[in-house]
Amino acid sequence: MSYEQFAYLYDELMKDAPYDQWVSFVKNMLVKYEIEATSLLDLACGTGELSVRFAKQGLDVTGVDLSEDMLSVAQVKAEAAGVKIPFFQQDMANLEGQGQFDVIGIFCDSLNYLQTEEDVLSTFLNVHQHLHDHGIFIFDVHSIYKMTDVFINQTFALNEDKISYIWNSFPGDDPNSVEHELSFFVLDERTGKYDRIDELHYQRTYSIDQYSDWLDTAGFQLLEMSADFEQFEPMKESERIFFVAKKK
């Protein structure tokens, strides 16, 4: 999917996202599993917020995203931060030619934007191909609970001086999927009027057992699962599930 105009609003809307917790989580996994990492592939990197943070930690980072608009924002951000990050426009389900990395991450529930089971398995197979034998694969996804009990049939809203939105979530056509209908109202400071931007986003998730089976099929050993940035196993009402895996 392409985020189109949404790319330019994304950082403002995600300014309170716990990006530093993702960085800390990865650092903790590297220490826990004694991995001396120098390179990281940030799949579905979006506007590069995490890519830049990882680069500032001294990692050699490569960013990949399907959206040209997102990558344009990411490139400007990296240059402003004084870090060199190559960004490539590719679909993670058809990833190729990126070499091998010590760490590959799919963060911020980006994997949930893949619409088919085949795409998820294909992504895992591609990650396996691009991961060093000693490396680790880390990703997080929305839980089924979050999809069905937190998102579906809910309305979220933001009302600020320069930007507002109305966000409605509805059941998708597939099991454990959701359609997000977003309407943004963004102030054009030249005219003093608000522009309306409409976006439709689709997310789909699966059971923990299903993700584990796909990892096994793709040639990974699951090292651990946890929930909500904490070092405990997922519970019924956990919202974000983390997986850490290595090559068999």
C-alpha positions in Angstrom: 0.0 0.0 0.0 1.0 3.6 -0.5 0.5 6.0 2.4 0.2 9.0 -0.1 -0.4 12.2 1.8 -0.6 10.3 5.1 3.2 10.0 5.0 3.5 13.7 5.7 1.1 13.6 8.6 2.4 10.4 10.1 5.2 11.8 12.4 2.9 14.4 13.9 0.3 11.8 14.7 2.9 9.3 16.0 4.9 11.8 18.1 4.0 10.0 21.3 4.8 6.5 20.0 7.2 4.6 22.3 10.0 4.5 19.7 12.7 4.5 22.4 11.1 1.3 23.8 11.6 -0.5 20.5 15.2 0.5 20.5 15.7 -0.6 24.0 14.0 -3.9 23.3 16.3 -4.6 20.4 19.4 -3.7 22.4 18.2 -6.0 25.2 17.8 -8.9 22.8 21.2 -8.4 21.4 22.7 -8.5 24.9 20.6 -11.5 26.0 21.5 -13.6 23.0 25.1 -12.4 22.8 24.9 -11.0 19.3 27.6 -8.5 18.2 25.5 -6.7 15.7 26.8 -4.1 13.3 24.1 -4.0 10.7 20.3 -3.8 10.8 17.6 -4.0 8.1 14.5 -2.0 9.0 11.7 -3.4 7.0 8.6 -1.3 6.5 10.7 1.6 7.9 8.0 4.2 7.2 9.3 7.7 7.8 12.6 6.4 9.2 12.0 7.3 12.9 13.4 4.0 14.1 16.0 3.8 11.4 17.5 7.1 12.5 17.5 6.0 16.2 19.2 2.7 15.4 21.8 4.5 13.3 22.5 6.9 16.1 23.2 3.8 18.2 26.1 3.0 15.8 24.4 0.4 13.7 24.8 0.3 9.9 21.1 0.7 9.0 19.3 0.0 5.7 15.7 1.0 5.4 13.1 -0.6 3.1 9.5 0.6 2.6 6.8 0.2 -0.1 5.8 3.9 0.1 7.9 6.3 -2.0 6.4 9.2 0.1 7.4 7.6 3.4 10.9 7.1 2.1 11.2 10.7 1.0 10.3 11.8 4.5 12.8 9.3 5.9 15.6 10.5 3.7 15.2 14.1 4.8 15.0 13.0 8.4 18.2 11.0 8.1 20.1 13.9 6.5 18.9 16.3 9.2 20.1 13.9 11.9 23.5 13.6 10.2 23.3 9.8 9.6 23.8 8.0 6.4 21.0 5.4 5.7 20.3 3.9 2.3 16.6 3.7 1.7 15.0 1.4 -0.9 11.5 1.1 -2.2 10.5 -2.5 -2.0 7.7 -4.8 -0.9 8.9 -6.9 2.1 7.0 -9.8 0.7 9.2 -9.6 -2.5 12.4 -8.5 -0.9 15.6 -9.1 -2.8 19.2 -8.0 -3.4 19.8 -6.3 0.0 22.6 -8.5 1.2 22.7 -10.0 4.7 22.3 -8.4 8.1 22.9 -9.1 11.8 19.4 -7.9 12.8 16.3 -7.7 10.7 13.3 -6.0 12.2 9.7 -5.4 11.3 8.5 -2.9 13.9 5.4 -0.9 14.8 3.0 -3.7 13.7 4.0 -3.1 10.1 3.6 -6.9 9.4 -0.1 -6.5 10.0 -0.4 -4.5 6.8 0.2 -7.6 4.7 -3.2 -8.8 3.4 -2.6 -12.5 2.8 -1.2 -15.4 4.6 1.1 -16.0 1.5 2.6 -12.6 1.9 3.5 -13.2 5.5 5.2 -16.5 4.8 7.0 -15.0 1.8 8.2 -12.2 4.0 9.6 -14.6 6.6 11.3 -16.6 3.8 12.9 -13.4 2.5 14.0 -12.4 6.0 15.7 -15.8 6.4 17.6 -15.3 3.1 18.8 -11.8 4.2 19.8 -12.7 7.8 23.3 -13.8 8.8 23.5 -17.2 10.4 24.3 -15.6 13.7 21.7 -12.9 13.4 18.2 -12.5 14.9 14.8 -11.6 13.5 12.6 -9.4 15.6 9.0 -8.3 14.8 5.9 -7.2 16.6 2.2 -7.5 15.7 -1.2 -6.6 17.0 -2.8 -9.3 19.0 -6.2 -10.8 18.1 -7.5 -9.1 21.2 -6.4 -5.7 20.0 -8.0 -6.2 16.6 -11.3 -7.5 17.8 -11.8 -5.7 21.2 -9.8 -2.5 20.9 -10.1 -1.5 17.3 -13.2 -2.9 15.7 -16.3 -0.7 15.8 -14.4 2.0 17.7 -14.0 5.7 16.9 -10.9 7.7 17.8 -10.5 11.5 17.4 -7.9 14.2 17.7 -8.7 18.0 17.7 -5.7 20.3 17.6 -5.2 23.8 16.1 -3.3 22.7 13.0 -4.5 19.1 12.5 -7.5 17.0 13.5 -8.7 13.6 12.6 -11.6 11.2 12.9 -10.6 7.6 12.8 -13.3 4.9 12.5 -12.4 1.2 12.6 -14.6 -1.5 11.1 -14.4 -5.3 10.7 -12.4 -6.4 7.6 -13.5 -9.1 5.2 -10.9 -11.6 6.6 -10.8 -13.1 10.1 -9.1 -10.9 12.7 -8.8 -8.0 10.2 -9.8 -4.4 10.5 -10.4 -1.4 8.1 -9.3 2.0 9.4 -11.1 4.9 7.8 -9.3 8.1 8.6 -10.3 11.7 7.7 -7.7 14.4 8.4 -8.3 18.1 8.6 -5.0 19.9 8.1 -4.6 23.7 8.3 -3.3 25.4 5.2 -1.5 28.4 6.8 -1.5 30.3 3.6 -5.2 30.4 3.3 -6.3 29.8 6.9 -8.5 27.0 5.6 -8.5 23.3 6.4 -7.7 20.6 3.8 -9.5 17.3 4.1 -7.5 14.1 3.4 -9.2 10.7 3.5 -7.3 7.4 3.9 -8.3 3.8 4.1 -5.9 1.4 5.9 -6.3 -2.4 6.3 -4.6 -4.5 8.9 -4.8 -8.3 9.6 -3.4 -10.4 12.3 -3.2 -14.1 13.2 -2.8 -16.3 16.2 0.5 -16.7 18.0 0.5 -20.4 17.0 0.1 -19.4 13.3 3.0 -17.0 13.4 5.1 -19.6 15.1 4.3 -22.2 12.5 5.2 -19.8 9.7 8.5 -19.1 11.4 9.2 -22.8 11.6 8.3 -23.3 7.9 10.6 -20.5 6.9 13.5 -22.1 8.7 13.5 -20.1 12.0 13.8 -21.2 15.6 11.6 -19.2 17.9 13.7 -17.9 20.8 11.0 -16.1 22.7 7.7 -14.3 22.7 6.6 -11.4 24.9 4.0 -8.8 25.1 3.8 -5.0 25.4 7.5 -4.3 25.7 7.6 -6.3 28.9 9.5 -9.6 29.5 6.5 -11.7 30.2 4.5 -14.1 28.0 1.4 -12.8 26.2 -1.8 -12.9 28.1 -5.4 -12.8 27.0 -5.5 -9.0 26.9 -2.0 -8.3 25.7 -2.1 -5.9 22.8 1.3 -6.1 21.1 3.1 -9.4 20.7 6.9 -9.5 20.1 8.7 -12.4 18.4 12.4 -13.1 18.5 13.8 -15.8 16.2 17.1 -17.1 14.7 18.0 -19.4 11.8 17.8 -23.1 12.6 
